[in-house]
Amino acid sequence: MEKLIYTAVSGAELNNTALKVTANNLANVSTSGFKADLEQAQSMQVTGSGFRTRYHAQMLPVTTDLSAGPMMDTGRKLDVALSDGGFLEVIDDNGEPAYTRSGNLEIDADGFLTVNNRRVQSNIGDIQLGDFAELEIAPDGIINVVPLGGGVIAEEAQIKLASTGDEGAVMVKGRDGLFRAENLEPLDMDEAIRLRTGVLEGSNVNAVQEMIKTMNISRQFEMNINMMKAADELANSGNKLVSGRG
């Protein structure tokens, strides 16, 4: 078989994965705090007998663009945006800590502070608020409330504002859209991280660039299909020559 087929097939597979990544980015262009995924690949030499002239595309793990998205004023006291490098700690479906930059906070029926239905964490666990008349979140994550009927402002809890720290732990995004350190260790609270209330960080996906990527991927896929056809024609021609039917 003409070894060109390896290059063409691996390229088409890469195009298929790249298209899925791009489609997911476009689907989340309006998702608060969403970070765009980036597909990666490298050329690998096809081993075997003969001249080492054939290469195929090897897919690498998908990475994530952690750059900040645009800030949008909402005026809502439970909407928060974090400074660069900061994360909110939440609990995932397995009861383990995970991290997000999505800041559209809610208070559920039981009084727990949540984001996207996941409980936001303090340094000592879940944050559960009692009945209150007013609520304010300070830049360091401290939640102050005014009790029903008025009275002295009370400090209820402090949101854990985490970061990768000085060592810069590598953050990996899971299928649930949450981030975790590559070594699966919890992030430490970082007093340098600040939040702003009444503001949400938007998705960092550039819709125009993703649309252009989609068109380029489609063209590349078509080229790989043509290469497969050419490889098949070359193989058939070679078989005819060998059999003497050329």
N, C-alpha and C positions, 0 to 999 in steps of 0.2 A: 504494500500500500504506500502511496506517495506520502512522505512524512509531512508535507505541507498541511495535511488534514489536521494534525495535532495543533498547529498554530491557529487554524481557522476555528476549530471546535472550542478550544480553550478561550479564544477571543469572544466567541458568541456566548459562552457561559458567563464570562466576565461582564459582557454587555447586559445580560439578563439580570445579574445581581445589581449592577449599577443602576438599572432602570427601577428596580424595587426600592433601592435606597433613595433615589431622586423622587419617586412617587410618594414615599413616606414623608420626605421633607416638605413637598408641596402640600400634602394633606394636613400638615401641622404649621402652615405659614401663619395661622392666626392663634396658635396655642400659646398661652402665657408661659414664658420661661423655657420654651422648647429650644434645644440646641441641635443644629443641623448635623447629620451624619455624613461622613466622607468615606467613599470606597477607595481602596488602595490595591495595587497589583504590581508585580514585578515580572520581568522576563526570566524564564528558566530554560536552560538548554535541554533538548530532548536527548536522552542517553541512548546508546545502542551502537550497532556497527555502522560503518560508513563515515562520511565526512560530518563533522560537528557543525552543521549549518542550519539546523532547525531549532526553533525556540517556541515555547508556549507561554501563555500568560497564566501566572499563578496568583490567585486571589489572596490578599492579606486581610487580617482582621479589620473590620470597619472601625474607624476612629470617629471622634466627635469634635466639632468645632465649639470650644467653650467660650468664645468671645461673647461679650455682652450684646443683648438685643436692644432695640429702642425703648426708651422709657415713656410710658403713657400715663398722663394724669387722670385719675378716676375720682378723687375726692372721697373715696370710701375708706373709712378708718381701718378696715380689716384687709385692705390691699397693701402689700408691702413689696418693696424692691430692695435687693441686697447689693452692697458694694462689690466691686470686682473680686472674684475668688471666693465669695461666700456661698454657703449652702444652708438650707433648713434641713434638720434631721427629722425623718419620719420613720414609722415602722411599716415594713413591707408585709406581704401576705404570709410570710414564714415567721413573722415575729422578730425579724432582724432589722438593725438600723440601715437606712438607706437615705439618699440625699437628693434634694431638688432645689431648683431656683425659682420654681413656680410660687408666686406669693399671694394667690387669691384665697386668703384664709376664710374659714367658716367656723361656726360654733354649732355642733350637732345637738340633737335632742337631749343628750345626756350631759351637755356642757363641755364636752371635750373640744379643744381647738384642733381643727383639721385643715388639710389642704388636699384637694382631690380625693376626699373620703379617707385619707390616711392621717393618723394622729401625729400632730407636731410634738416634738420632744423638748424638754428642758434638760438640764444636767442630771435631774433626778427622775426623769420619766415623763409620762403623759401630763399634759396641761389640762386640768379640769377647772372651769370657772363656775362660781356660784352665780346667783341672780345679781344683776347690777343695773344701774341706771345709765352710766356712761363708761366708756373704755378708751384708754389711750395706750399706745405702744411707743415706748421711748426708742431712740436710735440704737441703744445697746440691747434691745429686745425685752426690756422689763415691761411687764403689763401692769398698768395701774387702773383701778376701777373705782367708781363712785357707787356705794351701795344704794339699793332701792330706798327711796325716801330721803336720800341725802346723807350727809355725814362726812367722816374723815376719809380722804382718798387712801386706798389700801394697795399695797404691792402684792399682786396675786402670784406671779411667777415670772420667770425670765426665759424667753425663747432661746434655745441653743443655736447660736450663730457659729457654724463650723467652717473650717477651711482646711486645705491640704497641708498647711503649715510650712515651715521653712524648708523641709525636705522635699516638698512638692509631690505628694503621693499621686500616682497616676489614677485618674478616675475613669471608670468604665461604665457605659450606659447599658442597662439590662433591657430585656424585652418589655418590661413593665414601664419603661421610660425613666426609671429612677437610676441615680448614679451610686456607685459603690467604689471604694478603693480597690485597686487591683489585688492587694494582699488581703482584702476583706476585713481589715481592721477598722474599727470606728474612728471617725475624725474627732479631733479635739476641738473644744470651744476656742474661738479666736476673738479676743477682746478688741482687735483692730477692725473687725468687720462691723459695719453699720447698716442699718436699714432705714428706709424712708417710707412713711405711711402715705396713703392716698395716691400711690403710684404703683404701676405694674410694669414689669419688664416683658416686652413682647418677644416673639420668636426672632432668632437671628437668621432665619432663612431668607435669602434674597430670591423672591419669586421669579424675577426676570432671568437671573442666572440659572436657576433650576430648569426653567422652560428651555433655555438655550442648550443646557446639558442634555435634556431629553431628546431634542432634535439631533444633536451630535451623536448620541448613543444609538438612535435609530439608524442613522447613516452608517455608523460603524458596524452595526449588526448586519445590515444589508451587504456591506463589503465582505464580511466574514462568510456569509452565505454564498456569495459569488466565488470566494476562495475555495469553499468546499466543493462547489461544482467543478472548478478548474482542477482541483486535486483528483476528483473522480475521473475527469476526462484524461488527465495525464496517466493515471493508473490503468485505464482501459487501453490507451495507446501503447503503453509499455507491455501490457499483456499480449497485445496483438503482435508486437515485434518479436517477443520471446517465442510465441507459438508459430511464428512464420506466416501469420494471416494478414500482416500489414499490407 
